[in-house]
Amino acid sequence: MYIGTKLWKLLSNKERDENIFIIVNLIYNSLDKVICKNERTTISELYLTAGDKCLASTAFKDAYKYFNTGLALLSSDCWEKNYSLSLRLHNAAAEAAYCIDEHNDMSKILDIITIKAVSLLDKELSYMLSVQFYNDKRMFDEGFNEGIRILEKIGYKLCSNDFEKEYESTKSLVNGKLTQNYVTEMKTMSAQIPHVSVTILCKLLVSCAVSKPHMTPLVALRIVQLTFLNGATKYSALGFVFFGNSILMKDPKDMLGYECAEFAQLLLKKVPAKDVSATVFLVFHLLFSPRSDHVHNSLEPILKSRRKFLEIGSIGNSILCVDAYLLYAFHSGKSLEELENEFKSLNEELPQKPLTYSTIKQAVLNLSGIESNDPGILIGTAFDCRSINQGKKNPSEIILGLIQCIFVSYLFQDYSAASKYIEKCRPFLKKNIVGIYFYSIHILYDGLVALILAKQSKEDKLLLKKIAENSISQLKNMSETAPENYRNKLHLLEAEMAAAFADELNALAHYRKSISLSKEHCFLHEEALACERAGMYFLGLNSQALAVQFLERSFECYEGWGAYAKLKHLKSKYPDIFKEKNYSFSFNFE
C-alpha cells in the first residue's frame, strides 16, 4: 500500500498512466484500510483508468474487476458529491459486464444509472445496452419492444402515417447532398432527444434485420432524417447504409442506394467508432456487394467483421456474422469438406447454435452422406425440419432455414416437399428477408419447382408458368448489376422453361450457358445441377449420348463438391450409366 501510494502521488500524470497496473495492484490488498472519503474517491479514479485501458485492449474480465473495485470505493452519496466520476464508473462497469456476459450485474448497474443520471445523454449508454442485451440473446422481438418503449419514454415517435410519402421526401432530402463537402460542413449532433433517439434506432436496426425486416426501411429513414436535421452522431452511418439498401430493394438500378452506402463511409471518417464501423462493413458486404460483385468476395469480409465484433465484445453481432457467412459459403458452392472443418471449430466457439447454423450443418451432413437415410429431408442430429415452426423463432430465421429445406428437397427430387416449403415462405417472404443473395436462391427454386409441377398439372399450368416467368424476370434484373452471381441461375431457369414447353433448341443452349457460367464463376454445385437437369431432359428425348455426357459431368461436379449422398442418388437413378463409377468418403463429423 505504501509503495503504491507513493508511486501514485509522486509520479507525473504520464508516468502514472504508464504504471497504472503496478499502482492499483500494489494498493489493492490494503484498500480496506483506506478510510478517508476523498482518498477513496481518488483511488477509485485510478481503478477507472486501469479498467479503461483494459477495455480498450479487449481485456474485458480484467476491466470488469477494476471497475467493480472502483465502484466499491465510492461513497453512498457519490452521485451527489462526484457525479461525473460516478457516471463514468457505472457506465464503464455496465459495458464491461455486457462484454463478459454478466447480464445480471449489468442490469443492476443500468437500473442505478437510469435512476441517478440527470440528463438524457447521461442515460444513453444504459438505454442502448438494455436493447443490445436482448439482441445478443437473439431475443429480437424483445429488443425491438424495449427500443420502442425507450423511444416513447423520451418522447420520440417512430411510426409513420404515410411511409411512402416520407420515403420519397427523404430521398429528395438527401439527393445531391451525399458528398464530402456536405459531410465537412455537417455539424455534430448535440440535441439530447435526437441524439438518444438515433442511438436507440441504431440498435433497433439489428432487431429489425432479423425479427421485423419490413420495419428496417422506416427505422433507417428516421436516422437519416434526424441526421440531416440535427447533425451527425457516430451511429448516423448505419442509418444511411440501411436506407441505401432499402432503396435498392425497391429499385436495384437506383444509384442513390449506392451513394448512401458511400456517404456512410464518409460519416465514419467524421465521427469514427469501432463498433459502428464493424457493422457498416458487415452490412456493405452482406447486402451491397452481392448486387455488384461476386458473392465469393463477401466471404472473407464477413469473417473479418466477426473478428472485429469479437474484439469489441459484441457476441450477438459475431453470431449474425457466422449465420451470414455459412449461408453465403454454402449457397455459393464452397467445398462441403471445408465447411465441415469450419463447423468443427464453430461448434466449440459458439455459445448457442442459431436456426440457420443448424439447418446448414444438417444439409452438409445429409449431402456428404454422413446422415443420409433420407438425404432430401433435413432430419438428423443438427436439425429436424418438423420442428421449424415450433417454439419462438423469428420469421427471417424460419425463411432462411426453409431455404435449405427447399434446396435439398429439390436436389433429391422430392418436388412435393420442396413445393410445401416454398408455400410456407411465400406469404411473408418480401417482408422478412433482407439479403438479396438469399432472396435469389428462393426465386430460383420457386421457378424450378413451379416448372416441374407445371408438367404434372393441366389445371394450374398457366399459373405455375407465371410463377416461373416472374422468377426469370427477377433474376434478369439482378443479373444486370451482378451477372457473375445470377446469370448462371437465370439460364438454368430459362433452360427448364424451354424444356417444360418443348423448346429443345433453346433448352440445350440455355443448359450449356448455365453450365459454362457456373464453371466460370465457381458455382460448382450449380454446375452439377445444371448438368444433371440437362442429362435428365435429354434422356427423356432418347438422346442417350448427350444425356450421358451431361450426367457424367454432373457426377464429377457433385463429387468435387463433396456431395456423396447425391452420387449415391445418381447411381441409384441411372445404374446403367454409373455402374462403374466409384467414390469414397474423405471426411467425417467426428
C-alpha positions in Angstrom: 0.0 0.0 0.0 2.8 2.4 1.0 4.7 1.9 -2.2 1.6 2.1 -4.4 0.5 5.3 -2.7 4.0 6.9 -3.1 4.0 6.0 -6.8 0.6 7.4 -7.4 1.3 10.6 -5.6 4.9 11.2 -6.8 4.6 10.2 -10.5 3.6 12.6 -13.2 0.3 12.1 -14.9 2.1 10.4 -17.9 4.2 8.2 -15.7 1.1 7.3 -13.6 -0.7 6.3 -16.7 2.2 4.1 -17.9 2.4 2.4 -14.5 -1.3 2.3 -13.6 -1.5 -1.5 -13.3 1.5 -1.7 -10.9 0.0 1.1 -8.8 -3.6 -0.4 -8.5 -2.3 -3.9 -7.8 0.0 -2.7 -5.0 -2.8 -0.8 -3.4 -5.5 -3.5 -3.8 -4.7 -5.7 -0.8 -4.9 -2.7 1.6 -8.0 -1.0 0.3 -10.0 -1.8 3.4 -7.6 0.3 5.4 -8.4 3.4 3.4 -11.0 5.4 5.4 -10.7 8.9 4.1 -13.6 9.5 1.7 -11.6 11.9 -0.6 -8.7 9.4 -0.8 -11.1 6.5 -1.6 -12.6 8.7 -4.4 -9.1 9.4 -5.8 -8.2 5.7 -5.7 -11.5 4.8 -7.5 -10.3 7.1 -10.3 -7.1 5.1 -10.6 -9.2 1.9 -11.0 -11.3 3.6 -13.6 -8.2 4.5 -15.5 -6.9 0.9 -15.2 -10.3 -0.5 -16.3 -10.4 1.8 -19.3 -7.0 0.6 -20.5 -8.2 -3.0 -20.2 -11.4 -2.2 -22.0 -9.5 -0.6 -24.9 -7.3 -3.7 -25.2 -10.3 -6.1 -25.1 -9.2 -7.5 -21.7 -12.9 -7.4 -20.6 -12.6 -9.6 -17.5 -9.8 -7.5 -16.0 -11.7 -4.3 -16.9 -14.7 -5.6 -15.1 -12.7 -6.4 -12.0 -11.1 -3.0 -11.9 -14.4 -1.1 -12.5 -16.1 -3.1 -9.7 -13.3 -2.3 -7.3 -13.7 1.4 -8.2 -17.4 1.2 -7.6 -16.9 -0.4 -4.2 -14.7 2.6 -3.2 -17.4 5.2 -3.9 -19.4 6.6 -1.0 -23.1 6.3 -0.6 -23.5 10.0 -1.6 -21.2 9.7 -4.7 -23.8 10.7 -7.2 -24.4 14.0 -5.3 -20.7 14.7 -4.5 -18.9 13.2 -7.5 -21.5 12.9 -10.3 -19.1 12.8 -13.2 -16.9 10.1 -11.7 -19.9 8.1 -10.6 -21.5 8.2 -14.0 -18.2 7.3 -15.8 -17.5 4.3 -13.5 -21.1 3.0 -13.7 -21.2 3.3 -17.5 -17.8 1.6 -17.8 -18.8 -1.2 -15.4 -22.0 -1.8 -17.3 -20.2 -2.0 -20.6 -17.6 -4.4 -19.2 -20.3 -6.6 -17.7 -22.1 -6.7 -21.0 -18.8 -7.7 -22.8 -18.3 -10.7 -20.5 -21.9 -11.8 -20.4 -22.5 -10.8 -16.8 -26.0 -9.6 -17.6 -27.5 -9.7 -14.1 -24.8 -7.4 -12.8 -25.2 -5.3 -15.9 -28.9 -4.9 -15.3 -28.4 -3.8 -11.7 -25.9 -1.2 -12.8 -28.1 0.1 -15.6 -31.0 0.4 -13.1 -28.8 2.6 -10.9 -27.8 4.8 -13.9 -31.4 5.2 -15.1 -32.4 6.4 -11.6 -29.4 8.6 -10.8 -28.4 10.1 -14.1 -29.6 13.6 -14.6 -29.8 14.1 -18.4 -31.0 12.0 -21.3 -27.4 11.9 -22.8 -26.2 10.6 -19.4 -28.7 7.8 -19.7 -27.9 7.0 -23.3 -25.5 4.1 -22.7 -27.8 2.4 -20.3 -30.7 2.7 -22.7 -28.5 1.4 -25.6 -27.2 -1.6 -23.6 -30.7 -2.6 -22.5 -31.7 -3.1 -26.2 -28.4 -4.6 -27.1 -28.8 -7.2 -24.3 -31.9 -8.7 -26.0 -30.3 -8.6 -29.4 -27.2 -10.5 -28.2 -29.5 -13.1 -26.6 -31.3 -13.4 -30.0 -34.5 -12.1 -28.4 -35.0 -9.7 -31.2 -38.7 -9.1 -30.6 -38.0 -8.2 -27.0 -35.1 -6.0 -28.2 -37.5 -4.2 -30.6 -40.2 -3.7 -28.0 -37.6 -2.4 -25.5 -36.3 0.1 -28.0 -39.9 1.3 -28.8 -40.6 1.7 -25.0 -37.4 3.8 -24.6 -38.3 6.0 -27.6 -41.8 6.6 -26.3 -40.3 7.4 -22.9 -38.1 10.1 -24.3 -40.9 11.5 -26.5 -39.8 10.3 -29.9 -42.4 8.8 -32.3 -41.3 6.1 -34.7 -44.4 5.2 -36.6 -45.4 6.8 -39.8 -48.9 7.8 -41.1 -47.7 7.7 -44.7 -44.4 5.8 -45.1 -44.3 6.0 -49.0 -44.6 9.8 -48.8 -41.9 10.1 -46.2 -39.7 7.7 -48.1 -39.9 9.8 -51.3 -39.4 13.1 -49.4 -36.3 11.6 -47.6 -34.9 10.6 -50.9 -35.4 14.1 -52.2 -33.9 15.5 -49.0 -30.6 13.6 -49.5 -30.4 13.6 -53.3 -27.4 15.6 -54.5 -26.1 16.2 -50.9 -24.2 12.9 -50.3 -20.8 14.5 -50.8 -17.6 15.0 -48.9 -18.3 18.8 -48.8 -21.6 18.2 -47.1 -20.0 15.9 -44.5 -17.3 18.5 -43.8 -19.9 21.2 -43.2 -22.3 19.0 -41.2 -22.3 19.7 -37.5 -22.1 17.1 -34.8 -25.5 16.4 -33.2 -25.9 17.9 -29.7 -29.7 18.0 -29.0 -30.5 15.3 -26.4 -33.7 13.8 -27.7 -32.4 13.4 -31.3 -29.1 12.1 -30.1 -30.5 9.4 -27.9 -33.2 8.6 -30.5 -30.5 7.9 -33.2 -28.6 5.6 -30.7 -31.7 3.6 -29.9 -32.9 3.5 -33.6 -29.4 2.1 -34.5 -29.9 -0.8 -32.1 -33.4 -1.3 -33.5 -31.9 -1.9 -36.9 -30.3 -5.1 -35.6 -33.6 -6.2 -34.0 -35.5 -5.4 -37.2 -32.9 -7.1 -39.5 -33.9 -10.5 -38.0 -37.2 -10.0 -36.4 -39.0 -7.3 -38.4 -37.2 -6.6 -41.7 -40.2 -4.8 -43.0 -39.6 -2.1 -40.3 -36.0 -1.6 -41.3 -36.6 1.0 -44.0 -38.6 3.1 -41.6 -36.0 2.9 -38.8 -33.2 3.7 -41.3 -35.2 6.6 -42.8 -35.7 8.1 -39.3 -31.9 8.1 -38.6 -31.3 9.8 -42.0 -33.9 12.4 -41.2 -32.6 13.1 -37.7 -29.0 13.4 -39.1 -29.9 15.9 -41.8 -31.9 18.0 -39.4 -29.7 17.9 -36.3 -26.2 16.8 -37.3 -24.2 13.6 -37.2 -23.6 11.1 -34.5 -21.4 8.0 -34.6 -24.5 6.0 -35.4 -25.6 8.1 -38.3 -23.6 6.0 -40.8 -25.7 2.9 -40.0 -28.9 4.7 -40.9 -27.5 5.7 -44.3 -26.2 2.2 -45.2 -29.6 0.6 -44.3 -31.5 3.3 -46.1 -29.4 2.7 -49.2 -30.3 -1.0 -49.1 -34.0 -0.2 -48.8 -33.7 2.0 -51.9 -32.0 -0.9 -53.8 -34.6 -3.4 -52.7 -37.2 -1.2 -54.4 -35.1 -0.5 -57.4 -31.8 -2.3 -58.0 -30.8 0.4 -60.6 -31.3 3.4 -58.3 -27.8 4.7 -57.8 -28.9 6.7 -54.8 -28.7 3.5 -52.8 -25.0 3.1 -53.5 -24.4 6.8 -52.8 -26.0 6.3 -49.4 -23.5 3.5 -48.7 -20.6 5.6 -49.8 -21.9 8.5 -47.6 -21.9 6.2 -44.6 -18.2 5.6 -45.1 -17.6 9.4 -45.2 -19.6 9.8 -42.0 -17.5 7.2 -40.2 -14.4 9.3 -41.0 -16.1 12.4 -39.5 -17.3 10.6 -36.4 -15.3 7.4 -36.1 -16.5 4.5 -34.0 -15.1 0.9 -33.9 -18.4 -0.8 -33.2 -20.3 1.1 -35.9 -17.5 0.7 -38.4 -17.7 -3.1 -38.0 -21.4 -3.1 -38.5 -21.3 -0.9 -41.6 -18.5 -3.0 -43.0 -20.7 -6.2 -42.5 -23.8 -4.6 -43.9 -22.0 -3.4 -47.0 -20.5 -6.9 -47.8 -23.7 -8.7 -46.8 -26.3 -6.5 -48.7 -24.5 -4.3 -51.2 -21.6 -6.4 -52.6 -23.7 -9.3 -54.0 -25.6 -6.7 -56.1 -22.5 -5.7 -57.9 -19.6 -8.1 -57.1 -19.0 -11.8 -56.9 -20.6 -13.3 -53.8 -17.4 -15.2 -53.1 -15.7 -11.9 -52.4 -18.1 -11.3 -49.5 -16.9 -14.4 -47.5 -13.7 -13.1 -46.1 -15.0 -9.6 -45.3 -17.9 -11.3 -43.3 -15.4 -13.3 -41.3 -13.3 -10.1 -40.8 -16.5 -8.5 -39.4 -16.9 -11.3 -37.0 -13.3 -10.9 -35.7 -14.0 -7.2 -35.3 -17.1 -7.8 -33.2 -15.3 -10.4 -31.0 -12.6 -7.8 -30.4 -15.1 -5.3 -29.0 -17.1 -8.0 -27.1 -20.2 -7.9 -29.4 -21.1 -11.6 -29.2 -24.6 -11.2 -30.7 -23.3 -9.5 -33.9 -20.5 -12.0 -34.2 -23.1 -14.8 -34.3 -25.0 -12.9 -37.0 -21.8 -12.9 -39.0 -21.5 -16.7 -38.6 -25.0 -17.2 -39.9 -24.4 -14.9 -42.9 -21.0 -16.5 -43.7 -22.4 -20.0 -43.6 -25.3 -19.1 -45.8 -23.1 -17.4 -48.4 -20.5 -20.1 -48.3 -22.9 -23.0 -48.6 -25.0 -21.4 -51.4 -22.0 -20.2 -53.3 -20.8 -23.8 -53.6 -18.0 -24.0 -51.1 -16.5 -27.4 -50.6 -18.6 -29.4 -48.1 -15.4 -30.8 -46.6 -14.1 -27.3 -46.0 -17.5 -26.3 -44.4 -17.3 -29.4 -42.2 -13.9 -28.4 -40.9 -15.3 -24.9 -40.1 -18.2 -26.4 -38.3 -15.8 -28.3 -36.0 -14.2 -25.1 -34.8 -17.5 -23.2 -34.7 -19.1 -25.9 -32.6 -16.6 -25.1 -29.8 -16.7 -21.3 -30.2 -20.5 -20.6 -30.4 -22.3 -20.3 -27.1 -25.6 -21.0 -28.9 -26.5 -22.6 -32.2 -28.9 -20.4 -34.3 -31.5 -22.0 -36.5 -29.7 -21.0 -39.7 -26.5 -22.6 -38.5 -28.3 -25.8 -37.6 -30.1 -26.1 -41.0 -26.9 -25.6 -42.9 -25.0 -28.1 -40.8 -27.8 -30.7 -41.3 -27.7 -30.0 -45.1 -24.0 -30.6 -45.1 -24.4 -33.8 -43.1 -27.1 -35.1 -45.5 -25.3 -34.2 -48.7 -21.9 -35.6 -47.5 -23.6 -38.9 -46.7 -22.8 -38.8 -43.0 -26.6 -38.8 -42.2 -28.4 -39.9 -45.3 -31.3 -42.3 -44.6 -33.4 -39.8 -46.5 -31.0 -37.0 -47.6 -33.8 -35.0 -49.2 -35.3 -34.2 -45.8 -33.4 -32.3 -43.2 -33.9 -34.5 -40.2 -30.9 -35.5 -38.1 -28.6 -34.7 -35.2 -28.2 -31.0 -36.0 -31.8 -30.1 -37.1 -35.3 -31.5 -37.5 -37.4 -29.8 -40.2 -40.6 -30.9 -38.4 -39.8 -28.5 -35.5 -39.1 -25.4 -37.7 -42.3 -23.7 -36.6 -42.2 -24.9 -33.0 -41.1 -22.6 -30.2 -40.3 -18.9 -30.5 -38.5 -18.2 -33.8 -38.1 -15.1 -35.9 -39.7 -15.1 -39.4 -36.4 -14.3 -41.1 -34.7 -17.2 -39.4 -37.6 -19.6 -40.4 -37.4 -18.4 -44.0 -33.6 -18.8 -44.2 -33.9 -22.3 -42.6 -36.6 -23.2 -45.1 -34.3 -22.2 -48.0 -32.0 -25.1 -47.0 -35.1 -27.4 -46.8 -36.2 -26.3 -50.3 -32.7 -26.8 -51.7 -32.1 -30.4 -50.5 -35.7 -31.5 -51.4 -35.3 -30.3 -54.9 -31.8 -31.7 -55.3 -33.1 -35.2 -54.3 -36.2 -34.7 -56.5 -38.8 -34.6 -53.7 -40.7 -31.8 -55.5 -43.8 -32.1 -53.4 -41.8 -31.4 -50.2 -40.0 -28.5 -51.9 -43.3 -27.0 -53.0 -44.7 -27.2 -49.5 -41.6 -25.4 -48.1 -41.9 -22.7 -50.8 -45.5 -22.1 -50.0 -44.6 -21.7 -46.3 -42.2 -18.9 -47.3 -44.4 -17.1 -49.9 -46.9 -15.1 -47.7 -44.3 -13.1 -45.9 -41.1 -13.6 -47.9 -40.5 -10.0 -49.0 -41.3 -8.6 -45.6 -38.9 -10.8 -43.8 -35.8 -11.3 -45.9 -33.2 -8.6 -46.4 -30.2 -10.2 -48.1 -30.5 -10.1 -51.9 -28.5 -13.2 -52.4 -30.7 -15.3 -50.1 -33.7 -14.0 -51.9 -32.2 -15.1 -55.3 -31.9 -18.7 -54.0 -35.6 -18.7 -53.2 -36.5 -17.1 -56.5 -34.5 -19.8 -58.4 -36.1 -22.8 -56.7 -39.6 -21.2 -56.7 -39.3 -21.1 -60.5 -37.7 -24.5 -60.9 -40.3 -26.3 -58.7 -43.1 -24.4 -60.5 -41.9 -25.7 -63.8 -41.8 -29.3 -62.5 -45.3 -29.0 -61.2 -46.5 -27.3 -64.5 -45.6 -30.5 -66.3 -47.7 -32.5 -63.9 -50.8 -30.3 -63.7 -53.1 -29.2 -66.6 -55.4 -27.1 -64.4 -52.6 -25.0 -62.8 -50.2 -25.0 -65.7 -50.7 -21.3 -66.6 -50.5 -20.1 -63.0 -47.3 -22.1 -62.4 -45.8 -20.8 -65.7 -46.4 -17.3 -64.4 -44.5 -18.0 -61.2 -41.6 -19.3 -63.3 -41.8 -16.2 -65.6 -41.8 -13.9 -62.6 -38.7 -15.7 -61.2 -37.0 -15.3 -64.6 -37.9 -11.6 -64.7 -36.4 -11.0 -61.2 -33.2 -12.9 -62.0 -32.8 -10.9 -65.2 -33.0 -7.7 -63.1 -30.4 -9.0 -60.6 -28.2 -10.1 -63.5 -27.9 -6.6 -64.8 -25.8 -5.4 -61.9 -24.1 -8.7 -60.8 -24.1 -11.1 -63.8 -21.4 -13.2 -62.1 -23.9 -14.2 -59.3 -27.1 -14.6 -61.2 -26.8 -15.2 -64.9 -26.0 -18.9 -64.4 -29.2 -19.3 -62.3 -31.1 -17.3 -64.9 -30.0 -19.6 -67.8 -30.8 -22.7 -65.8 -34.3 -21.4 -65.2 -34.7 -20.5 -68.9 -33.5 -23.9 -69.9 -36.1 -25.6 -67.7 -38.7 -23.3 -69.1 -37.8 -24.3 -72.6 -37.7 -27.9 -71.6 -41.1 -27.8 -69.9 -42.6 -26.3 -73.1 -40.9 -28.5 -75.7 -38.4 -25.9 -77.0 -35.5 -28.3 -77.5 -33.1 -25.9 -79.3 -33.3 -23.2 -76.6 -33.2 -25.7 -73.8 -29.9 -27.0 -75.0 -28.5 -23.5 -75.5 -29.6 -22.3 -72.0 -28.3 -25.5 -70.3 -24.9 -25.1 -71.9 -24.8 -21.4 -71.0 -25.7 -22.1 -67.4 -23.1 -24.8 -67.1 -20.5 -22.6 -68.7 -21.2 -19.6 -66.4 -21.4 -21.8 -63.3 -18.0 -23.2 -64.1 -16.6 -19.7 -65.0 -17.8 -18.2 -61.7 -17.0 -21.2 -59.5 -20.6 -22.3 -58.6 -19.7 -26.0 -58.6 -22.9 -27.1 -57.0 -25.0 -25.2 -59.6 -22.8 -26.5 -62.4 -23.6 -30.0 -61.2 -27.3 -29.3 -61.0 -27.4 -27.7 -64.5 -25.6 -30.8 -65.9 -28.0 -33.1 -64.1 -31.1 -31.4 -65.3 -29.8 -31.3 -68.9 -29.0 -35.0 -68.7 -32.5 -35.8 -67.4 -34.1 -33.7 -70.2 -32.1 -35.4 -73.0 -32.7 -38.9 -71.5 -36.4 -38.1 -71.9 -35.8 -37.2 -75.5 -33.9 -40.5 -76.0 -30.7 -38.5 -76.8 -28.6 -41.1 -74.9 -25.1 -39.9 -75.9 -25.8 -36.3 -75.0 -27.6 -37.3 -71.8 -24.7 -39.5 -70.6 -22.3 -36.7 -71.4 -24.2 -34.3 -69.1 -24.9 -36.8 -66.3 -21.2 -37.9 -66.1 -20.2 -34.3 -65.8 -22.8 -33.8 -63.1 -21.4 -36.8 -61.2 -17.9 -35.3 -61.4 -19.1 -31.9 -60.1 -21.1 -33.4 -57.2 -18.0 -35.4 -56.3 -15.8 -32.4 -56.4 -18.2 -30.6 -54.1 -18.2 -33.5 -51.7 -21.9 -34.4 -52.1 -21.5 -38.2 -51.7 -25.2 -38.8 -50.9 -26.0 -37.2 -54.3 -23.6 -39.5 -56.0 -25.4 -42.4 -54.4 -28.7 -40.9 -55.6 -27.4 -40.6 -59.2 -26.1 -44.2 -59.2 -29.5 -45.5 -58.0 -31.4 -43.4 -60.6 -29.1 -44.3 -63.5 -27.4 -47.7 -62.7 -26.5 -48.4 -66.3 -24.7 -45.1 -66.7 -22.8 -45.1 -63.4 -22.3 -48.9 -62.8 -18.5 -48.4 -63.0 -18.3 -45.2 -61.0 -16.7 -45.5 -57.6 -16.3 -42.9 -54.9 -15.2 -42.9 -51.3 -15.8 -40.6 -48.2 -12.9 -38.3 -47.4 -14.2 -36.7 -44.2 -16.5 -37.1 -41.2 -18.1 -35.2 -38.4 -16.4 -37.0 -35.5 
